[in-house]
Amino acid sequence: MLFDVHAHLTHPELRAREAELLARAGAAGVTSIVSNGLNPADNLAVLELARRAPQVRPALGLYPVDAILPEMVALGIDYPRDEAELLPGEEAVEWVVRHVDQAFAIGEIGLDGYWVPEELWGKQERHFRALVRLAIEADKAMILHTRKRERRALEILLEEGAKRVDWHCFGGKVKLARQIAEAGHWLSIPANVARSQSFQRMVETLPRDKILLETDCPYLGPERGELNEPANVAGTAAFIAQTWREPLPLVRERLAENYTALFGTPP
């Protein structure tokens, strides 16, 4: 059984291709796709998709930029997002609280220091902590986005006692990735691993029971410029098997066990 722990099937570029993407994923052996929401409107779309497609697991979250987008707009910071989607972070967090019982996982959530200026980091952290605490209280795994704030995110997670965490598309140093794995968290490897030395090093050096598969589709496909899709996790599993020098069936079994350890259910 294969899986994709971080997809965006509700993305505008994928929405119209839903049936063919799910069919190709099934043909590749993918039995579980965790589609991550970015804000209340996207979370609703994720829930609707999960009702139509039983292989889709709904992760409800708040993208760390969306969490403080009104403040960024007020400061005149340019960010490629439709202003109609603006919603105060407190309201967006409360939306997830009200719908947590419908969530397979909480995600994506996290910290972003690439788009977000430092004067807004404190407020971003408060929203992040609220969602981390919600996930812990509800006994849900969380799926994490970090960009330029990886170490701070780890500090907060350790302070809050978070255990069931997947770091998606980790962009920090491999040394820090190893510290994250040592803390008991998982890291998911995207489908562009064959052209990323950083992800290759993670596959080579991280504990094998802490590695998962993701696509972040429609982004980070095996070939630059092509739309990514859940079926591509099969190629990532094959790359991992080659790197580990182990038979592919055994590697797929190990990865499925890792998924079960994080989410509490097999893929």
Backbone as CSV, one residue per row, in Angstrom:
resi,resn,N_x,N_y,N_z,CA_x,CA_y,CA_z,C_x,C_y,C_z
1,MET,0.845,-1.192,0.000,0.000,0.000,0.000,0.877,1.238,0.000
2,LEU,0.662,2.121,-0.945,1.379,3.382,-1.021,0.476,4.508,-0.546
3,PHE,1.061,5.668,-0.307,0.312,6.790,0.249,1.005,8.098,-0.119
4,ASP,0.260,9.168,0.011,0.771,10.519,-0.182,0.289,11.327,1.021
5,VAL,1.208,11.713,1.911,0.785,12.385,3.135,0.604,13.886,2.965
6,HIS,0.961,14.432,1.792,0.805,15.873,1.623,0.516,16.193,0.163
7,ALA,-0.765,16.344,-0.139,-1.209,16.704,-1.485,-2.144,17.900,-1.385
8,HIS,-2.307,18.579,-2.516,-3.270,19.681,-2.614,-4.184,19.399,-3.807
9,LEU,-5.042,18.424,-3.646,-5.920,18.025,-4.745,-6.985,19.069,-5.050
10,THR,-7.198,20.015,-4.140,-8.171,21.078,-4.386,-7.545,22.287,-5.079
11,HIS,-6.278,22.197,-5.407,-5.613,23.288,-6.128,-6.308,23.508,-7.477
12,PRO,-6.471,24.762,-7.910,-7.169,25.024,-9.175,-6.612,24.261,-10.375
13,GLU,-5.311,24.013,-10.396,-4.723,23.315,-11.535,-5.029,21.823,-11.539
14,LEU,-5.496,21.283,-10.414,-5.783,19.852,-10.325,-7.273,19.546,-10.251
15,ARG,-8.067,20.510,-9.847,-9.475,20.267,-9.572,-10.202,19.632,-10.755
16,ALA,-9.954,20.151,-11.941,-10.668,19.649,-13.114,-10.188,18.266,-13.538
17,ARG,-9.051,17.818,-12.997,-8.482,16.526,-13.375,-8.644,15.491,-12.267
18,GLU,-9.558,15.746,-11.356,-9.716,14.917,-10.165,-9.861,13.438,-10.502
19,ALA,-10.773,13.089,-11.409,-11.054,11.680,-11.698,-9.825,10.974,-12.260
20,GLU,-9.133,11.602,-13.208,-7.980,10.935,-13.810,-6.809,10.838,-12.831
21,LEU,-6.639,11.847,-11.978,-5.564,11.788,-10.989,-5.796,10.659,-9.986
22,LEU,-7.028,10.523,-9.520,-7.344,9.466,-8.571,-7.228,8.094,-9.221
23,ALA,-7.623,7.992,-10.490,-7.506,6.710,-11.192,-6.046,6.311,-11.355
24,ARG,-5.198,7.263,-11.726,-3.778,6.942,-11.887,-3.139,6.599,-10.552
25,ALA,-3.565,7.287,-9.491,-3.036,6.969,-8.175,-3.406,5.541,-7.783
26,GLY,-4.648,5.157,-8.018,-5.065,3.801,-7.699,-4.296,2.770,-8.497
27,ALA,-4.071,3.060,-9.777,-3.319,2.137,-10.623,-1.879,1.989,-10.159
28,ALA,-1.339,3.028,-9.516,0.035,2.983,-8.998,0.121,2.332,-7.624
29,GLY,-1.026,1.961,-7.057,-1.027,1.316,-5.748,-1.195,2.261,-4.578
30,VAL,-1.603,3.513,-4.849,-1.782,4.503,-3.793,-3.183,4.345,-3.206
31,THR,-3.263,3.994,-1.955,-4.557,3.756,-1.312,-4.973,4.865,-0.356
32,SER,-4.061,5.798,-0.051,-4.377,6.885,0.874,-3.694,8.165,0.404
33,ILE,-4.496,9.217,0.243,-3.978,10.529,-0.130,-4.475,11.532,0.901
34,VAL,-3.559,12.125,1.637,-3.930,13.130,2.632,-3.895,14.492,1.933
35,SER,-5.085,15.036,1.665,-5.183,16.328,0.999,-5.261,17.413,2.056
36,ASN,-4.334,18.360,1.999,-4.170,19.376,3.042,-4.890,20.666,2.684
37,GLY,-5.604,21.225,3.658,-6.273,22.500,3.477,-5.399,23.660,3.920
38,LEU,-5.657,24.831,3.328,-4.843,26.016,3.583,-5.566,27.090,4.373
39,ASN,-6.890,27.079,4.337,-7.710,28.102,4.978,-9.141,27.562,5.023
40,PRO,-10.077,28.241,5.680,-11.427,27.676,5.782,-12.071,27.315,4.444
41,ALA,-11.955,28.170,3.438,-12.563,27.854,2.147,-11.939,26.603,1.540
42,ASP,-10.638,26.505,1.608,-9.954,25.327,1.063,-10.253,24.094,1.911
43,ASN,-10.336,24.262,3.222,-10.687,23.141,4.090,-12.055,22.560,3.717
44,LEU,-13.014,23.434,3.428,-14.338,22.962,3.011,-14.244,22.159,1.720
45,ALA,-13.433,22.638,0.780,-13.248,21.912,-0.478,-12.610,20.548,-0.234
46,VAL,-11.679,20.489,0.702,-11.040,19.212,1.049,-12.068,18.237,1.627
47,LEU,-12.922,18.716,2.518,-13.955,17.852,3.099,-14.912,17.335,2.035
48,GLU,-15.287,18.201,1.115,-16.191,17.777,0.039,-15.530,16.725,-0.848
49,LEU,-14.257,16.906,-1.140,-13.529,15.931,-1.948,-13.457,14.589,-1.227
50,ALA,-13.182,14.613,0.071,-13.073,13.371,0.843,-14.402,12.613,0.868
51,ARG,-15.509,13.337,0.819,-16.814,12.666,0.782,-17.021,11.953,-0.549
52,ARG,-16.480,12.509,-1.623,-16.622,11.899,-2.952,-15.636,10.764,-3.168
53,ALA,-14.468,10.882,-2.576,-13.371,9.952,-2.866,-12.867,9.334,-1.572
54,PRO,-13.218,8.092,-1.286,-12.860,7.489,0.010,-11.368,7.330,0.228
55,GLN,-10.551,7.341,-0.824,-9.108,7.227,-0.629,-8.480,8.554,-0.185
56,VAL,-9.256,9.630,-0.206,-8.751,10.942,0.213,-9.033,11.133,1.695
57,ARG,-7.974,11.465,2.448,-8.086,11.737,3.876,-7.987,13.258,4.085
58,PRO,-8.983,13.867,4.733,-8.989,15.328,4.851,-8.118,15.841,5.995
59,ALA,-7.121,16.630,5.668,-6.334,17.352,6.666,-6.803,18.799,6.645
60,LEU,-7.217,19.295,7.787,-7.728,20.660,7.902,-6.680,21.522,8.586
61,GLY,-6.366,22.654,7.976,-5.290,23.451,8.531,-5.400,24.919,8.217
62,LEU,-4.309,25.611,8.440,-4.207,27.046,8.186,-2.769,27.337,7.782
63,TYR,-2.588,27.600,6.497,-1.251,27.899,5.970,-0.683,29.087,6.740
64,PRO,0.570,29.040,7.156,1.100,30.080,8.037,1.099,31.481,7.445
65,VAL,1.079,31.598,6.119,0.936,32.928,5.524,-0.521,33.365,5.586
66,ASP,-1.450,32.462,5.264,-2.873,32.793,5.361,-3.253,33.224,6.770
67,ALA,-2.541,32.693,7.771,-2.878,32.981,9.164,-2.768,34.465,9.498
68,ILE,-1.893,35.178,8.798,-1.725,36.604,9.094,-1.787,37.441,7.820
69,LEU,-2.512,36.951,6.838,-2.599,37.668,5.568,-3.234,39.052,5.711
70,PRO,-4.285,39.233,6.515,-4.820,40.597,6.649,-3.775,41.590,7.144
71,GLU,-2.946,41.173,8.096,-1.904,42.064,8.610,-0.863,42.370,7.525
72,MET,-0.551,41.385,6.699,0.411,41.612,5.623,-0.139,42.599,4.600
73,VAL,-1.416,42.452,4.276,-2.048,43.374,3.328,-2.049,44.789,3.899
74,ALA,-2.342,44.911,5.202,-2.357,46.223,5.840,-0.987,46.889,5.795
75,LEU,0.061,46.063,5.822,1.427,46.600,5.750,1.880,46.855,4.315
76,GLY,1.036,46.513,3.347,1.383,46.717,1.948,2.333,45.683,1.388
77,ILE,2.392,44.508,2.014,3.287,43.444,1.555,2.610,42.669,0.436
78,ASP,3.282,42.553,-0.676,2.725,41.872,-1.841,2.835,40.365,-1.669
79,TYR,1.712,39.686,-1.793,1.681,38.228,-1.717,0.642,37.737,-2.712
80,PRO,0.970,36.735,-3.530,0.054,36.305,-4.612,-1.149,35.526,-4.079
81,ARG,-2.132,36.246,-3.542,-3.325,35.621,-2.993,-4.520,36.528,-3.249
82,ASP,-5.651,35.950,-3.584,-6.876,36.696,-3.817,-7.334,37.331,-2.504
83,GLU,-7.540,38.667,-2.516,-7.932,39.351,-1.295,-9.294,38.895,-0.792
84,ALA,-10.111,38.284,-1.653,-11.408,37.782,-1.210,-11.250,36.674,-0.177
85,GLU,-10.094,36.082,-0.113,-9.852,34.995,0.828,-9.373,35.500,2.190
86,LEU,-9.231,36.810,2.362,-8.722,37.350,3.615,-9.668,37.007,4.763
87,LEU,-9.099,36.516,5.847,-9.864,36.190,7.048,-8.932,36.316,8.236
88,PRO,-9.349,37.010,9.294,-8.470,37.112,10.470,-8.036,35.743,10.956
89,GLY,-6.780,35.653,11.371,-6.241,34.369,11.799,-7.020,33.743,12.938
90,GLU,-7.507,34.573,13.869,-8.270,34.043,14.987,-9.526,33.306,14.500
91,GLU,-10.192,33.872,13.487,-11.396,33.234,12.949,-11.043,31.951,12.202
92,ALA,-9.937,31.977,11.484,-9.524,30.779,10.744,-9.157,29.645,11.695
93,VAL,-8.486,29.962,12.793,-8.160,28.948,13.803,-9.448,28.395,14.401
94,GLU,-10.375,29.282,14.737,-11.638,28.844,15.332,-12.414,27.936,14.389
95,TRP,-12.306,28.174,13.079,-12.972,27.302,12.107,-12.431,25.877,12.231
96,VAL,-11.127,25.740,12.326,-10.534,24.406,12.472,-10.985,23.768,13.785
97,VAL,-11.047,24.562,14.853,-11.514,24.044,16.143,-12.920,23.461,16.007
98,ARG,-13.801,24.170,15.325,-15.194,23.719,15.195,-15.336,22.468,14.348
99,HIS,-14.383,22.233,13.432,-14.491,21.112,12.497,-13.469,20.011,12.767
100,VAL,-12.789,20.069,13.917,-11.685,19.143,14.158,-12.145,17.688,14.133
101,ASP,-13.394,17.438,14.511,-13.866,16.048,14.531,-13.980,15.452,13.141
102,GLN,-13.976,16.297,12.101,-14.046,15.819,10.725,-12.670,15.643,10.096
103,ALA,-11.631,15.990,10.831,-10.278,15.987,10.274,-9.590,14.649,10.504
104,PHE,-8.955,14.140,9.454,-8.062,12.989,9.594,-6.768,13.417,10.255
105,ALA,-6.317,14.644,9.933,-5.098,15.220,10.502,-5.263,16.730,10.508
106,ILE,-4.355,17.422,11.192,-4.338,18.880,11.210,-3.174,19.343,10.339
107,GLY,-3.503,19.989,9.235,-2.443,20.411,8.329,-2.989,21.071,7.072
108,GLU,-2.253,21.923,6.386,-0.914,22.132,6.878,-0.884,23.353,7.784
109,ILE,-0.023,23.305,8.763,0.162,24.398,9.707,1.662,24.613,9.859
110,GLY,2.045,25.719,10.494,3.473,25.903,10.707,3.896,27.352,10.799
111,LEU,5.141,27.598,10.414,5.744,28.930,10.455,6.395,29.223,9.107
112,ASP,6.316,30.486,8.695,6.933,30.897,7.435,7.616,32.240,7.636
113,GLY,8.918,32.250,7.432,9.678,33.479,7.524,10.167,33.968,6.180
114,TYR,9.725,33.303,5.108,10.120,33.722,3.762,9.241,34.878,3.293
115,TRP,7.919,34.683,3.372,6.988,35.727,2.970,6.666,36.680,4.114
116,VAL,6.712,36.192,5.327,6.194,36.934,6.477,7.303,37.740,7.130
117,PRO,7.105,39.049,7.323,8.143,39.868,7.957,8.243,39.582,9.452
118,GLU,9.402,39.886,10.007,9.682,39.525,11.396,8.710,40.166,12.375
119,GLU,8.197,41.362,12.063,7.296,42.012,13.012,5.975,41.259,13.192
120,LEU,5.693,40.317,12.315,4.462,39.524,12.424,4.723,38.100,12.921
121,TRP,5.955,37.766,13.225,6.262,36.397,13.641,5.579,36.027,14.952
122,GLY,5.513,36.954,15.888,4.900,36.647,17.172,3.445,36.232,17.020
123,LYS,2.692,36.968,16.206,1.285,36.625,15.999,1.151,35.315,15.239
124,GLN,2.019,35.104,14.272,2.012,33.839,13.537,2.259,32.668,14.493
125,GLU,3.185,32.836,15.407,3.477,31.780,16.377,2.279,31.491,17.276
126,ARG,1.517,32.507,17.668,0.359,32.277,18.527,-0.686,31.416,17.822
127,HIS,-0.925,31.682,16.548,-1.871,30.861,15.788,-1.339,29.429,15.653
128,PHE,-0.048,29.306,15.421,0.567,27.985,15.291,0.411,27.199,16.586
129,ARG,0.725,27.821,17.712,0.596,27.132,18.996,-0.838,26.676,19.242
130,ALA,-1.793,27.522,18.895,-3.197,27.159,19.108,-3.563,25.907,18.326
131,LEU,-3.065,25.787,17.104,-3.379,24.620,16.278,-2.609,23.385,16.732
132,VAL,-1.385,23.565,17.189,-0.621,22.445,17.743,-1.337,21.892,18.975
133,ARG,-1.780,22.772,19.846,-2.486,22.330,21.043,-3.791,21.632,20.674
134,LEU,-4.482,22.153,19.679,-5.723,21.511,19.228,-5.442,20.093,18.745
135,ALA,-4.405,19.920,17.935,-4.072,18.593,17.425,-3.746,17.633,18.556
136,ILE,-2.993,18.095,19.541,-2.638,17.238,20.674,-3.888,16.849,21.457
137,GLU,-4.752,17.832,21.750,-5.965,17.564,22.518,-6.904,16.616,21.783
138,ALA,-6.965,16.764,20.453,-7.855,15.926,19.653,-7.211,14.610,19.246
139,ASP,-5.959,14.400,19.622,-5.207,13.196,19.278,-5.136,13.000,17.764
140,LYS,-4.770,14.076,17.070,-4.606,14.039,15.622,-3.143,14.274,15.264
141,ALA,-2.683,13.598,14.232,-1.363,13.915,13.691,-1.403,15.292,13.049
142,MET,-0.258,15.953,13.004,-0.188,17.262,12.349,0.857,17.231,11.237
143,ILE,0.588,18.006,10.190,1.456,18.079,9.013,1.976,19.501,8.921
144,LEU,3.280,19.630,8.901,3.937,20.901,9.165,4.563,21.510,7.913
145,HIS,4.344,22.816,7.757,5.055,23.632,6.769,6.016,24.538,7.527
146,THR,7.269,24.510,7.160,8.238,25.459,7.717,9.081,26.011,6.581
147,ARG,9.339,27.297,6.640,10.216,27.918,5.649,10.975,29.050,6.329
148,LYS,12.266,28.888,6.418,13.169,29.848,7.061,12.951,29.962,8.569
149,ARG,12.095,29.087,9.141,11.845,29.125,10.588,11.784,27.712,11.157
150,GLU,12.578,26.841,10.588,12.526,25.430,10.976,12.903,25.209,12.441
151,ARG,13.993,25.804,12.872,14.439,25.564,14.250,13.441,26.119,15.255
152,ARG,12.872,27.279,14.984,11.886,27.842,15.899,10.638,26.950,15.955
153,ALA,10.244,26.413,14.826,9.095,25.511,14.826,9.361,24.293,15.699
154,LEU,10.569,23.746,15.617,10.917,22.593,16.445,10.888,22.969,17.925
155,GLU,11.400,24.144,18.268,11.372,24.581,19.668,9.946,24.627,20.198
156,ILE,9.036,25.179,19.417,7.646,25.287,19.860,7.015,23.905,19.995
157,LEU,7.256,23.037,19.037,6.686,21.691,19.099,7.186,20.933,20.321
158,LEU,8.462,21.077,20.641,9.012,20.404,21.817,8.446,21.011,23.099
159,GLU,8.290,22.339,23.117,7.699,22.989,24.286,6.271,22.498,24.529
160,GLU,5.531,22.277,23.450,4.133,21.851,23.564,3.991,20.344,23.742
161,GLY,5.088,19.609,23.589,5.029,18.157,23.752,4.438,17.429,22.565
162,ALA,4.549,18.004,21.379,3.981,17.389,20.174,4.821,16.185,19.753
163,LYS,4.173,15.066,19.504,4.848,13.832,19.099,4.477,13.389,17.693
164,ARG,3.204,13.520,17.337,2.722,12.991,16.052,2.799,14.093,14.998
165,VAL,3.998,14.295,14.457,4.269,15.401,13.543,4.982,14.887,12.306
166,ASP,4.485,15.299,11.131,5.230,15.092,9.882,5.683,16.439,9.356
167,TRP,6.977,16.562,9.109,7.544,17.768,8.507,7.534,17.566,6.998
168,HIS,6.684,18.299,6.320,6.563,18.119,4.874,7.598,18.970,4.152
169,CYS,8.200,18.387,3.129,9.129,19.102,2.242,10.121,19.955,3.038
170,PHE,10.850,19.304,3.942,11.748,20.015,4.837,12.858,20.706,4.052
171,GLY,13.003,22.027,4.260,13.978,22.795,3.501,15.168,23.265,4.300
172,GLY,15.271,22.826,5.554,16.406,23.234,6.376,17.612,22.333,6.165
173,LYS,18.579,22.471,7.033,19.794,21.667,6.928,19.517,20.222,7.320
174,VAL,20.229,19.299,6.678,20.031,17.878,6.952,20.366,17.562,8.402
175,LYS,21.334,18.262,8.986,21.667,18.050,10.397,20.459,18.316,11.287
176,LEU,19.704,19.383,10.982,18.505,19.674,11.756,17.430,18.629,11.484
177,ALA,17.346,18.130,10.264,16.390,17.060,9.958,16.664,15.838,10.823
178,ARG,17.932,15.531,11.034,18.270,14.391,11.890,17.849,14.656,13.336
179,GLN,17.994,15.896,13.803,17.547,16.237,15.155,16.034,16.100,15.271
180,ILE,15.321,16.470,14.226,13.862,16.337,14.219,13.468,14.867,14.323
181,ALA,14.138,14.019,13.566,13.854,12.580,13.633,14.190,12.021,15.006
182,GLU,15.282,12.497,15.586,15.662,12.046,16.930,14.619,12.460,17.971
183,ALA,13.893,13.549,17.701,12.826,13.991,18.602,11.566,13.141,18.450
184,GLY,11.579,12.215,17.489,10.446,11.319,17.299,9.502,11.713,16.200
185,HIS,9.815,12.772,15.455,8.942,13.215,14.382,9.306,12.529,13.065
186,TRP,8.410,12.642,12.082,8.624,12.070,10.764,8.923,13.182,9.755
187,LEU,9.554,12.824,8.644,9.799,13.759,7.545,9.399,13.079,6.242
188,SER,8.633,13.782,5.416,8.148,13.186,4.170,8.958,13.695,2.986
189,ILE,9.266,12.767,2.096,10.150,13.019,0.955,9.296,13.234,-0.301
190,PRO,9.462,14.361,-0.984,8.650,14.620,-2.176,9.178,13.919,-3.420
191,ALA,8.413,14.047,-4.498,8.687,13.285,-5.714,9.845,13.841,-6.527
192,ASN,10.402,14.987,-6.122,11.555,15.535,-6.842,12.877,15.089,-6.238
193,VAL,12.855,14.000,-5.453,14.042,13.555,-4.731,15.217,13.271,-5.656
194,ALA,14.954,12.783,-6.856,16.041,12.417,-7.767,16.824,13.636,-8.255
195,ARG,16.260,14.842,-8.106,16.986,16.042,-8.521,17.241,16.993,-7.343
196,SER,17.219,16.451,-6.126,17.465,17.261,-4.933,18.489,16.561,-4.050
197,GLN,19.690,17.120,-3.951,20.715,16.528,-3.112,20.311,16.518,-1.647
198,SER,19.581,17.537,-1.208,19.164,17.601,0.181,18.237,16.443,0.533
199,PHE,17.230,16.191,-0.301,16.316,15.084,-0.021,17.028,13.734,-0.161
200,GLN,17.971,13.654,-1.066,18.746,12.415,-1.183,19.529,12.141,0.086
201,ARG,20.133,13.184,0.666,20.874,13.010,1.910,19.946,12.596,3.048
202,MET,18.739,13.123,3.042,17.781,12.732,4.068,17.438,11.253,3.949
203,VAL,17.222,10.787,2.723,16.930,9.367,2.515,18.105,8.506,2.979
204,GLU,19.311,8.979,2.727,20.508,8.206,3.076,20.759,8.159,4.578
205,THR,20.441,9.239,5.301,20.928,9.366,6.677,19.856,9.359,7.760
206,LEU,18.599,9.638,7.435,17.564,9.649,8.467,17.217,8.233,8.891
207,PRO,16.752,8.046,10.128,16.270,6.722,10.527,15.170,6.248,9.580
208,ARG,15.237,5.006,9.191,14.317,4.517,8.168,12.879,4.434,8.645
209,ASP,12.679,4.443,9.958,11.312,4.405,10.474,10.706,5.801,10.620
210,LYS,11.431,6.826,10.132,10.937,8.194,10.234,10.741,8.848,8.866
211,ILE,10.715,8.057,7.816,10.580,8.588,6.463,9.195,8.252,5.906
212,LEU,8.577,9.246,5.261,7.270,9.083,4.628,7.324,9.597,3.195
213,LEU,6.246,9.388,2.458,6.141,9.810,1.068,5.147,10.955,0.935
214,GLU,5.458,11.913,0.076,4.528,13.004,-0.226,4.767,13.474,-1.656
215,THR,3.825,14.291,-2.137,4.042,14.943,-3.431,4.055,16.463,-3.316
216,ASP,3.225,17.039,-2.429,2.961,18.482,-2.423,2.386,18.897,-3.775
217,CYS,1.691,17.977,-4.426,1.135,18.284,-5.740,0.161,19.463,-5.653
218,PRO,0.202,20.334,-6.676,0.787,20.138,-8.011,2.249,20.541,-8.124
219,TYR,2.908,20.808,-7.004,4.299,21.267,-7.019,5.271,20.087,-6.892
220,LEU,6.563,20.362,-7.153,7.680,19.453,-6.847,7.568,18.100,-7.554
221,GLY,7.218,18.123,-8.819,7.146,16.888,-9.587,8.513,16.320,-9.909
222,PRO,8.548,15.065,-10.365,9.833,14.445,-10.734,10.575,15.216,-11.815
223,GLU,9.824,15.806,-12.742,10.423,16.603,-13.809,10.070,18.064,-13.588
224,ARG,11.053,18.927,-13.657,10.836,20.347,-13.439,9.802,20.890,-14.433
225,GLY,8.848,21.643,-13.928,7.857,22.275,-14.783,6.608,21.454,-15.029
226,GLU,6.618,20.163,-14.676,5.445,19.322,-14.870,4.588,19.297,-13.609
227,LEU,3.263,19.217,-13.809,2.367,19.112,-12.665,2.607,17.791,-11.940
228,ASN,2.707,17.873,-10.651,2.899,16.686,-9.827,1.544,16.055,-9.513
229,GLU,1.531,14.773,-9.129,0.291,14.084,-8.777,0.616,12.905,-7.862
230,PRO,-0.386,12.421,-7.096,-0.126,11.381,-6.101,0.502,10.111,-6.657
231,ALA,0.209,9.734,-7.883,0.793,8.512,-8.443,2.315,8.534,-8.404
232,ASN,2.910,9.714,-8.347,4.367,9.821,-8.402,5.066,9.349,-7.134
233,VAL,4.320,9.079,-6.062,4.989,8.527,-4.870,5.565,7.146,-5.162
234,ALA,5.038,6.466,-6.177,5.588,5.152,-6.527,7.044,5.286,-6.966
235,GLY,7.351,6.321,-7.718,8.728,6.549,-8.133,9.627,6.902,-6.971
236,THR,9.096,7.658,-5.997,9.879,7.991,-4.807,10.201,6.742,-4.006
237,ALA,9.218,5.855,-3.855,9.457,4.599,-3.134,10.536,3.782,-3.832
238,ALA,10.494,3.749,-5.163,11.508,3.008,-5.910,12.887,3.632,-5.721
239,PHE,12.956,4.967,-5.691,14.240,5.644,-5.467,14.774,5.297,-4.077
240,ILE,13.911,5.291,-3.082,14.336,4.959,-1.723,14.850,3.525,-1.659
241,ALA,14.143,2.610,-2.323,14.579,1.207,-2.327,15.964,1.081,-2.950
242,GLN,16.207,1.809,-4.023,17.515,1.764,-4.677,18.592,2.328,-3.752
243,THR,18.278,3.426,-3.061,19.235,4.052,-2.158,19.556,3.142,-0.973
244,TRP,18.519,2.521,-0.426,18.707,1.626,0.724,19.251,0.255,0.319
245,ARG,19.213,-0.029,-0.977,19.640,-1.337,-1.493,18.822,-2.459,-0.854
246,GLU,17.540,-2.242,-0.857,16.603,-3.230,-0.328,15.527,-3.516,-1.367
247,PRO,14.901,-4.691,-1.326,13.826,-4.995,-2.274,12.669,-4.008,-2.123
248,LEU,12.115,-3.606,-3.239,11.039,-2.623,-3.220,9.854,-3.060,-2.353
249,PRO,9.391,-4.313,-2.416,8.257,-4.698,-1.560,8.535,-4.486,-0.074
250,LEU,9.756,-4.770,0.364,10.094,-4.571,1.768,10.114,-3.088,2.130
251,VAL,10.603,-2.271,1.211,10.640,-0.828,1.457,9.224,-0.264,1.526
252,ARG,8.361,-0.687,0.614,6.978,-0.224,0.651,6.294,-0.649,1.949
253,GLU,6.609,-1.848,2.418,6.038,-2.312,3.681,6.531,-1.459,4.840
254,ARG,7.824,-1.146,4.853,8.392,-0.304,5.903,7.736,1.076,5.895
255,LEU,7.575,1.667,4.720,6.976,3.001,4.619,5.523,2.980,5.082
256,ALA,4.794,1.917,4.759,3.409,1.786,5.221,3.360,1.687,6.745
257,GLU,4.329,1.009,7.338,4.402,0.932,8.799,4.660,2.313,9.404
258,ASN,5.485,3.106,8.743,5.748,4.461,9.224,4.478,5.306,9.197
259,TYR,3.710,5.182,8.123,2.436,5.890,7.992,1.515,5.494,9.145
260,THR,1.422,4.199,9.403,0.548,3.703,10.465,0.986,4.218,11.824
261,ALA,2.285,4.302,12.044,2.796,4.794,13.325,2.415,6.258,13.546
262,LEU,2.413,7.058,12.501,2.061,8.478,12.638,0.564,8.675,12.776
263,PHE,-0.207,8.072,11.882,-1.637,8.362,11.814,-2.506,7.405,12.627
264,GLY,-1.948,6.281,13.047,-2.722,5.348,13.841,-3.634,4.458,13.048
265,THR,-3.475,4.447,11.724,-4.266,3.607,10.846,-3.436,3.298,9.607
266,PRO,-3.573,2.120,9.015,-2.770,1.819,7.829,-3.230,2.618,6.617
267,PRO,-2.365,2.782,5.622,-2.740,3.556,4.429,-3.773,2.822,3.562
